[in-house]
Structure formats: C-alpha cells, structure tokens
Amino acid sequence: MCFALAFTAMAIERVTGYPAALLRRIGHPVTWIGAIITALETRLNRSDMPALRRQAFGLFTLILLVLTSGGAAFLVEISVQALLGVLLGFMVTAVVASALVAQRSLDEHVQAVADALERDGLAGGRRAASMIVGRDPDQLDEAAVCRAALESLAENYSDGVTAPVFWLAIGGLPGGAIYKAINTADSMIGHLNDRYRDFGRAAARLDDLVNLPASRLSALTIIAAAALTDGANARASLAAVRRDARLHRSPNAGWPEAAMAGALGLELAGPRVYGGVLVDDAAMGRGGRREAHAADIRQALRLYRRASLILMALIVIPPTTYSLSWIL
C-alpha cells in the first residue's frame, strides 16, 4: 500500500500541483512545519548560550518536529481510512500526500527562467532565477543564470521529488511527512553561520542521511532519461557521476547535478557566491561547456520529466512483481 500511495500521490501532484487557492486559504505543509521551527528556534536558540546547549536544543527541536509531523500524519492516515473506508480513505490520503511532492511546481519555476530569458532578456532571467536559487542573481550573467537554474532543477528533483516519494514508499504518509520536516528544518536552520552552526547541526546531519538514497536514485533516473532523450548523453552522464559526484561539498547534491551536467555536456557548480561569500565548490561535469543557454534549460526539463516518469515506473514495479509472485 505504501508503494501504491507514493505512486498515486506523485500522479496526482503531476496533474494538479498544489492549488493556489488552497495555498492562500490554509497554507502548505512546509509553511506549517516552518512556523513550528521558527517558534522553537526563536525561543531556544539564544546567542548567549554555550555551543553545547545550543546543539542540545537544536536536537530537541528536531526530535519534537519529527514526532509532531509523523504523529499528525499517522493520525490523518488512520482517521480517514476509519471514517471513509479503505478505498476512499486511500485516495484522500494520496491527495494529502501529494502536497509533499513538488514536481509540478519545480517544473513551472525552472521553465519560467527559460521563458523570462527568451522574452525579457537577462533582467527577466535574473528575476525568475531569484525565485529558485539562493545566490544573488544580480551578480549573474546569462550563462550563470542558466547554470543556476539547472543546478536548482537537479538538486530539487532529488530533494523535492525523489526523496519524498521514496519515503512515502517506505513509510507511508508518516514517512513522507517526517522526511519533509527534516528537509525543511535543514533548509531553515542547517546553515554554517554564527546563528545556526550549533543549533542546526542535528538537522543538517540528519538531512544528509535521509537524502542519501534519493540522491543516488535521482542520478540513476536522470541517466536512464538521458538514454531516452534525443541530444542527451547517457554515457557521459554516468561518467560524470562516477568521476565528480563525490567531490561536491554536499554528500548528496553532487549526484543529480553531475548526472544532469554530463547528460547535457555542461559543466555545473564550481565556485559560486552565496550571500556575498565565495563558495569554492568542485565542478560537476568537468570539461563540459560553461556557456549555458535557455535551450539547455528546456532540454534539462525534458530530461527531468522523463526521469520523473521513470521514477513512477520504478515505484510500480515492486508491488506488481509481488502480486504476480502470489498469482504464479
């Protein structure tokens, strides 16, 4: 049932996304989780505390967040099935679970960068890129805007699509909710600055751990998608992953970024500026083109869509195989 839930949630989100009217009316699970994190961090992360105490409070915040998110999801899951029956309860649970997946919104935001570059030039591309990247877009030329969009697409495919789908398949709605809570905590407090270095240490470490399987699976599906996409290079994608992925400062981001870079014949990552600070990161897809264009973004989106379909197929295979084994 968990595999079926993950597949159905992914299919629903692919078609509908998260409705804007619903977002305006009740918010989104990420905003609810973010509100809890903000409330706890404001009260527990004080600069006058010793580092060890801030680490302990950060761990307490993470544990409370995991228990709250997982517990709430478990109650939703069992309540709707008890009230509505197995089939209707499953469908309602799948609709709720679809809010944890971000494949459609990621597609729209990255496509908006290509559209803006072609329609409004560099200024428009910078504005669109500011919606999805953490670096200062005003410092980016057109090629850098395109590379930033491609890196965001690859990394968020892993974090925003593959990982929640993977944990839904493993742990049902509670598994997906717990993953989303950990990932949101890392994005909010898992930073290496004076404010969050100690308080967010546990969130950053746990996020690295829970994203390990999804990052590798994301790279695999991108490579497979490259084999099915005209103009993409699956062999170069695999070579880039094997050569470059482990050199990335993140234990996970390098895998989908290297796969995407190799498939497109580009060189991504490398030294970048975040908040005025130069981050000297390794290049993914070394030896590829640094000059990226809007056309590369559109090709990457074709790869992304095929990779998402391959991911859906991989979810279907285990329960189908299990059912056939019983029949045979």
C-alpha positions in Angstrom: 0.0 0.0 0.0 2.9 2.4 0.7 4.2 1.9 -2.9 0.7 2.5 -4.3 0.4 5.6 -2.1 3.7 7.0 -3.4 2.7 6.4 -7.0 -0.8 7.8 -6.6 0.4 10.9 -4.8 3.0 11.5 -7.5 0.5 11.1 -10.2 -2.0 13.5 -8.5 0.7 16.2 -8.0 1.9 15.8 -11.6 -1.6 16.7 -12.8 -2.8 19.2 -10.3 0.2 20.6 -8.4 -0.7 22.3 -5.1 -3.8 24.5 -5.9 -3.0 28.3 -5.4 -6.5 28.8 -3.8 -5.7 26.2 -1.2 -2.3 27.8 -0.6 -3.9 31.2 0.0 -6.6 29.7 2.3 -4.7 27.2 4.5 -1.1 27.5 3.5 1.1 24.4 2.8 2.6 21.7 5.0 6.0 23.3 4.5 4.7 26.6 5.9 3.1 24.8 8.9 6.4 23.0 9.6 8.3 26.2 9.1 6.1 28.0 11.6 6.9 25.4 14.3 10.6 25.7 13.5 10.5 29.5 13.7 8.7 29.4 17.0 11.1 26.9 18.6 14.2 28.5 17.2 13.2 32.0 18.4 12.8 30.7 22.0 15.6 28.1 22.2 18.5 29.5 20.0 20.0 32.3 22.0 23.4 33.7 21.2 24.4 33.9 24.9 24.1 30.1 25.3 27.1 27.8 25.3 27.6 25.9 22.0 26.8 22.5 23.6 23.5 23.7 24.9 22.5 25.2 21.6 23.3 21.9 20.0 21.1 20.1 22.6 18.2 22.5 22.0 18.6 22.0 18.2 18.4 18.2 18.7 15.4 18.6 20.9 13.7 20.8 18.3 14.4 18.2 15.6 13.0 15.3 17.7 9.9 17.3 18.5 9.4 18.2 14.9 9.8 14.6 13.7 7.4 13.3 16.4 4.8 16.1 15.7 4.9 15.7 11.9 5.0 11.9 11.9 2.3 11.7 14.6 0.0 14.1 12.8 0.4 12.2 9.5 -0.3 8.9 11.2 -3.5 10.2 12.8 -4.6 11.6 9.4 -3.9 8.2 7.7 -5.8 6.0 10.2 -8.6 8.5 10.7 -9.6 8.9 7.0 -9.5 5.1 6.5 -11.6 4.5 9.6 -14.1 7.2 8.5 -14.2 6.6 4.8 -13.2 3.0 4.3 -10.1 1.6 2.7 -10.5 2.7 -0.9 -11.9 6.3 -0.4 -9.6 6.7 2.6 -6.6 5.7 0.5 -7.5 8.3 -2.2 -7.9 11.0 0.4 -4.6 10.1 2.0 -3.0 10.2 -1.5 -4.3 13.7 -2.1 -2.8 14.8 1.2 0.5 13.0 0.4 0.7 14.8 -3.0 1.3 18.0 -1.1 4.7 16.6 0.0 5.8 16.3 -3.7 6.9 19.3 -5.7 7.5 18.0 -9.3 5.0 20.3 -11.0 5.9 23.5 -9.1 9.6 22.8 -9.8 8.9 22.3 -13.5 7.0 25.6 -13.6 9.6 27.6 -11.7 12.5 26.4 -13.8 10.6 26.8 -17.1 9.8 30.4 -16.0 13.6 31.1 -16.1 13.9 30.0 -19.7 10.7 31.8 -20.7 11.9 35.0 -19.0 15.3 34.9 -20.6 13.8 34.5 -24.1 11.1 37.1 -23.5 12.8 39.7 -21.3 16.5 39.1 -21.6 19.0 38.9 -18.7 16.9 41.1 -16.4 13.9 38.9 -16.7 16.0 35.8 -16.3 17.5 37.1 -13.1 14.1 37.9 -11.6 12.8 34.4 -12.4 16.0 32.8 -11.1 15.7 34.7 -7.8 12.6 32.6 -7.0 14.6 29.3 -7.0 18.3 30.0 -6.2 20.0 31.2 -3.0 22.7 33.2 -4.7 22.4 36.9 -5.6 21.0 36.8 -9.2 22.1 40.4 -9.9 25.7 39.2 -10.0 25.0 36.5 -12.6 25.4 36.8 -16.4 23.1 34.9 -18.7 25.2 31.7 -18.7 25.4 31.8 -14.9 21.6 32.3 -14.6 21.1 29.2 -16.8 23.6 27.2 -14.8 21.9 28.2 -11.5 18.5 27.1 -12.8 19.9 23.8 -14.0 21.6 23.1 -10.7 18.4 24.0 -8.8 16.4 21.7 -11.1 18.8 18.8 -10.5 19.2 19.2 -6.7 15.5 19.9 -6.1 14.5 16.9 -8.2 16.3 14.9 -5.6 15.1 16.8 -2.5 11.6 17.8 -3.7 10.5 14.8 -5.8 12.6 11.7 -5.4 13.2 11.9 -1.7 9.6 12.5 -0.5 8.3 9.8 -3.0 11.0 7.4 -1.7 10.0 7.9 2.0 6.3 7.7 1.1 7.0 4.4 -0.5 9.0 3.2 2.6 6.9 4.7 5.4 3.5 5.8 4.0 2.2 9.3 4.9 4.2 9.4 8.2 7.4 8.6 6.4 6.8 11.3 3.8 5.8 13.9 6.5 8.9 13.1 8.6 11.2 13.5 5.6 9.6 16.8 4.7 10.0 18.0 8.3 13.7 17.1 8.3 14.3 18.7 4.9 12.5 21.9 5.9 14.5 22.1 9.1 17.7 21.8 7.2 16.7 24.5 4.7 15.8 26.9 7.6 18.4 26.2 10.3 21.0 23.8 8.8 23.5 26.6 7.8 27.1 27.1 8.7 26.8 30.6 10.0 27.2 32.0 13.6 23.4 31.8 14.3 22.7 28.3 13.1 26.1 26.4 13.2 25.3 24.8 16.5 21.5 24.9 16.7 21.1 23.4 13.2 23.8 20.8 13.4 21.5 17.9 14.0 19.1 18.9 11.3 21.9 19.2 8.7 23.4 15.9 9.6 20.0 14.0 9.6 19.0 15.7 6.3 22.3 14.4 4.7 21.4 10.9 5.9 17.8 10.7 4.8 18.7 12.1 1.3 21.4 9.6 0.6 19.2 7.0 -1.1 17.2 9.6 -3.1 20.3 11.4 -4.4 21.6 8.2 -5.9 18.2 7.2 -7.2 17.8 10.6 -8.8 21.2 10.3 -10.6 20.1 6.8 -11.9 16.8 8.1 -13.3 18.5 11.1 -14.9 21.0 8.8 -16.6 18.2 6.5 -17.8 16.2 9.5 -19.0 19.3 10.7 -21.0 19.3 7.3 -22.8 15.7 8.0 -23.9 16.2 11.7 -24.9 17.5 12.9 -28.2 20.5 15.1 -27.8 21.3 13.9 -24.3 24.3 11.7 -23.5 23.7 8.9 -21.0 27.2 7.6 -21.2 28.7 11.0 -20.4 26.1 11.4 -17.6 27.2 8.1 -16.0 30.9 9.1 -16.3 30.3 12.5 -14.7 28.5 10.9 -11.8 31.3 8.4 -11.2 34.0 11.0 -11.6 32.6 14.1 -10.0 29.7 13.4 -7.7 31.7 12.6 -4.6 33.8 15.8 -5.0 30.8 18.1 -4.2 30.8 19.8 -0.8 27.3 18.2 -0.3 27.2 14.4 0.1 24.1 14.3 -2.0 23.7 17.3 -4.3 26.6 16.2 -6.5 24.9 13.1 -7.7 21.9 14.6 -9.6 24.0 17.7 -10.6 26.8 15.6 -12.1 24.2 13.4 -13.9 22.5 16.4 -15.4 25.7 18.1 -16.3 27.1 15.1 -18.1 23.8 14.4 -19.9 23.8 18.0 -21.3 27.5 18.3 -22.0 27.8 21.2 -19.5 30.0 22.0 -16.5 27.9 22.9 -13.5 28.6 24.0 -9.9 32.2 25.2 -9.3 33.0 28.4 -7.4 29.8 30.4 -6.6 28.8 33.4 -4.4 26.2 33.0 -1.7 25.3 36.0 0.4 28.5 37.7 -0.6 30.6 34.7 0.4 32.6 32.8 -2.3 31.9 29.0 -2.0 34.8 27.2 -3.8 32.9 24.1 -4.8 34.0 21.4 -7.2 32.8 21.4 -10.8 30.3 18.8 -11.9 30.6 17.6 -15.5 34.2 18.8 -15.7 35.3 19.6 -19.2 31.9 20.5 -20.4 30.6 23.8 -21.6 30.3 26.7 -19.1 28.2 28.7 -21.6 24.7 27.6 -20.9 21.6 28.9 -22.7 17.8 28.9 -22.3 17.7 25.9 -24.8 19.8 23.9 -22.2 17.2 24.6 -19.6 14.4 23.3 -21.9 16.5 20.2 -22.6 17.0 19.7 -18.9 13.3 19.9 -18.3 12.7 17.2 -20.9 15.2 15.0 -19.0 13.6 15.9 -15.7 10.1 14.9 -17.0 11.3 11.6 -18.3 13.3 10.9 -15.1 10.1 11.6 -13.1 8.2 9.1 -15.3 10.9 6.5 -14.8 10.7 7.1 -11.0 7.0 6.4 -11.2 7.7 3.2 -13.1 10.2 2.1 -10.5 7.5 2.6 -7.8 5.1 0.4 -9.7 7.5 -2.5 -10.3 7.8 -3.8 -6.7 4.1 -4.2 -5.8 3.4 -5.6 -9.3 6.2 -8.1 -9.0 5.0 -9.1 -5.5 1.4 -9.5 -6.8 2.5 -11.6 -9.7 4.5 -13.9 -7.4 1.4 -14.7 -5.5 -0.6 -15.3 -8.6 2.1 -17.6 -10.1 
